[in-house]
Amino acid sequence: MEVEAIGHFRLLLCTGFYLDLKDTFVVPSFRHNLISVSYLDKSGYSCSFGNSKFSLSFNSNIVGTGSRLTYDNLYLLDTVTTYNETLNTESHGTKRKIDNTQSGALWHKHLGHISKNRVERLV
């Protein structure tokens, strides 16, 4: 898996909240856009899961919701699909490529230490 760029990505959630993701990896071969729950936690968000639903909170206020997809066991964040998401890359180091020999190990860590088979299913 090759990282094409690293930048800042903005999502508009159905609640009207803008979720800004810093240091986002752009990986064109991925079929899904993935957000790490541990990244959200480090950024001050909290997630609650139950009954195939989840809520995303910031400062004790619910800012986003979503539900579990039955076919791949991932959670889908409710976003405004008509919003034109933006990815802003910095002028220096925007196309930092990661050596393929370490790329698998890097994604294993970034995706919560999931198995190699699980990573390959996401590609």
C-alpha positions in Angstrom: 0.0 0.0 0.0 1.5 3.3 -1.1 0.8 6.6 0.6 0.4 9.2 -2.1 0.2 12.3 0.1 -0.3 13.4 3.7 -2.5 16.3 4.5 -5.5 17.7 6.4 -8.9 16.5 5.6 -12.3 18.1 6.5 -15.5 16.1 6.7 -19.0 17.6 7.2 -21.0 15.4 9.5 -24.8 15.1 9.4 -25.0 17.0 12.7 -23.4 20.1 11.0 -20.1 19.6 12.8 -16.9 19.8 10.7 -14.5 17.0 11.6 -10.9 18.1 10.8 -8.4 15.2 10.4 -4.8 16.2 10.6 -1.9 14.2 9.0 -4.3 12.2 6.9 -2.8 9.5 4.7 -4.0 9.5 1.1 -4.0 5.8 -0.1 -5.7 5.6 -3.5 -5.8 1.8 -3.4 -8.1 1.7 -0.3 -11.8 1.2 -1.1 -12.9 2.8 2.2 -11.9 5.9 4.0 -10.8 4.9 7.5 -10.5 6.9 10.7 -8.7 5.5 13.6 -10.7 5.5 16.9 -7.4 5.9 18.8 -6.6 9.0 16.7 -10.0 10.5 17.6 -9.4 9.7 21.2 -6.0 11.4 21.2 -7.7 14.4 19.6 -10.1 14.8 22.5 -13.1 12.9 21.0 -14.9 10.0 22.6 -16.8 7.2 21.0 -19.7 5.2 22.3 -20.7 1.9 20.7 -23.8 -0.3 21.2 -26.6 -2.0 19.3 -24.7 -1.6 16.0 -24.6 2.2 16.4 -22.1 4.6 17.6 -21.8 8.3 18.6 -18.9 10.6 18.4 -18.6 13.2 21.1 -16.4 16.3 21.7 -16.5 18.2 25.1 -19.5 15.9 26.1 -21.5 17.0 23.1 -22.5 14.5 20.4 -21.0 15.8 17.2 -21.5 12.7 15.0 -23.3 9.4 14.7 -23.0 6.2 12.6 -23.8 2.6 12.3 -22.1 -0.8 11.8 -21.9 -2.2 8.3 -22.9 -5.9 8.4 -20.8 -7.0 5.4 -17.4 -5.9 6.7 -17.9 -5.1 10.4 -16.7 -1.5 10.1 -18.7 1.5 11.3 -19.9 4.1 8.8 -19.8 7.7 10.0 -22.9 9.7 8.9 -21.6 12.5 6.6 -23.1 15.0 4.3 -22.5 13.4 0.9 -23.1 16.5 -1.1 -20.3 18.3 0.8 -17.1 18.6 -1.2 -14.5 17.3 1.2 -11.2 19.0 1.0 -7.7 17.7 1.5 -5.1 20.3 2.1 -1.5 19.3 1.7 1.4 21.4 2.8 3.8 22.6 0.1 6.8 20.8 1.7 6.7 17.1 2.0 3.3 16.6 0.4 4.3 13.5 -1.5 6.2 11.6 1.1 6.2 8.1 0.0 6.7 5.3 2.4 9.0 2.4 1.6 6.9 -0.6 0.6 9.0 -2.9 2.9 7.7 -0.9 5.9 4.3 0.1 4.6 2.5 -3.1 5.7 3.9 -2.7 9.2 3.0 1.0 9.3 -0.7 0.3 8.3 -0.8 -2.6 10.8 0.0 0.0 13.5 -2.2 2.8 12.2 -5.2 0.6 11.9 -5.1 -0.7 15.5 -2.9 -3.7 14.9 -5.4 -5.5 12.7 -4.3 -8.7 10.8 -2.6 -8.7 7.4 -5.7 -10.5 5.9 -8.0 -7.7 7.2 -5.7 -5.0 5.8 -5.7 -6.8 2.4 -9.5 -6.9 2.4 -9.6 -3.1 2.8 -7.4 -2.6 -0.3 
